[in-house]
Amino acid sequence: MKILAHNSPTKFFIMGIAVTLFCVLFIGAVKSPPPPNYGRFQLQAWATSPSEGEAMVGAFVIDTATGETKTVFSRLIKPNEKSITYKNELKKQFIKIK
């Protein structure tokens, strides 16, 4: 008496499990690449709307080694008027930014 026939669904089920385990073991054995190194300083931008029709935009720099954050640029944009720049220290070194 044959337990597993030639085209039995059980045979294909067991073969599927075997192939899946084989793939999982070999894919898991591959060493993943290290996380990307973005450098010590990162520039982040921000924007907000302080009142109707106005926009405040800016940027700050993050020192990833110390966690220190400094605002390097901020500007208030008003409709139909000239925008007001409060701070522009984009071309300064990090230690010279106030």
C-alpha positions as CSV (number, residue, x, y, z in Angstrom):
1,M,0.0,0.0,0.0
2,K,1.4,3.4,-1.0
3,I,1.1,6.1,1.6
4,L,2.1,8.9,-0.8
5,A,0.9,8.6,-4.3
6,H,2.9,10.1,-7.2
7,N,0.7,13.2,-7.5
8,S,-0.5,13.5,-4.0
9,P,-1.1,16.9,-2.5
10,T,0.8,15.8,0.6
11,K,3.9,15.3,-1.5
12,F,3.8,18.8,-3.0
13,F,3.1,20.2,0.5
14,I,6.2,18.6,2.0
15,M,8.3,19.7,-1.1
16,G,7.0,23.2,-0.6
17,I,8.0,23.2,3.0
18,A,11.5,21.9,2.1
19,V,12.1,24.5,-0.6
20,T,10.9,27.3,1.8
21,L,13.2,26.1,4.6
22,F,16.1,25.9,2.1
23,C,15.5,29.4,0.8
24,V,15.1,30.9,4.3
25,L,18.3,29.2,5.6
26,F,20.4,30.4,2.6
27,I,18.9,33.9,2.5
28,G,19.5,34.3,6.2
29,A,23.1,33.2,5.9
30,V,24.0,36.1,3.6
31,K,25.6,38.9,5.6
32,S,23.6,42.1,5.3
33,P,25.4,45.4,4.4
34,P,26.2,47.8,7.2
35,P,24.0,50.8,7.8
36,P,24.8,53.8,5.6
37,N,27.2,56.4,7.0
38,Y,25.6,59.8,6.5
39,G,28.4,61.8,8.1
40,R,28.7,63.7,11.3
41,F,26.5,66.7,10.4
42,Q,23.0,66.5,8.9
43,L,20.9,69.4,7.6
44,Q,17.2,69.3,8.3
45,A,14.5,71.7,6.9
46,W,11.3,72.8,8.6
47,A,8.3,74.9,7.9
48,T,5.2,76.2,9.7
49,S,2.3,78.6,9.3
50,P,2.3,81.1,12.3
51,S,-0.9,82.8,11.0
52,E,-3.2,82.9,8.0
53,G,-1.3,83.4,4.8
54,E,2.1,83.5,6.4
55,A,4.8,80.9,6.4
56,M,7.9,80.5,8.5
57,V,10.7,78.3,6.9
58,G,14.1,77.4,8.1
59,A,16.9,74.8,8.5
60,F,18.9,73.5,11.4
61,V,22.1,71.4,11.6
62,I,22.4,68.3,13.8
63,D,25.8,67.1,15.1
64,T,25.3,63.4,15.2
65,A,28.3,62.8,17.4
66,T,27.2,65.1,20.3
67,G,23.5,65.5,19.6
68,E,23.8,69.3,19.5
69,T,21.3,71.1,17.2
70,K,21.7,74.7,15.9
71,T,19.4,76.8,13.8
72,V,21.2,78.1,10.7
73,F,18.4,79.7,8.7
74,S,15.0,81.1,9.4
75,R,12.7,83.3,7.2
76,L,9.2,84.7,7.6
77,I,7.3,84.8,4.3
78,K,4.3,87.2,4.1
79,P,1.9,87.4,1.1
80,N,2.4,90.5,-1.1
81,E,5.3,91.7,1.1
82,K,9.0,91.2,1.2
83,S,10.1,88.2,3.3
84,I,12.0,88.8,6.5
85,T,15.2,86.8,7.1
86,Y,15.9,86.4,10.8
87,K,18.9,84.2,10.6
88,N,21.2,83.1,7.7
89,E,24.4,81.3,8.9
90,L,24.4,78.6,6.2
91,K,28.0,79.3,5.1
92,K,29.5,79.3,8.6
93,Q,31.4,76.5,10.4
94,F,29.3,74.6,13.0
95,I,31.4,75.8,15.9
96,K,30.9,79.5,14.8
97,I,27.1,79.3,14.6
98,K,25.4,81.0,17.6
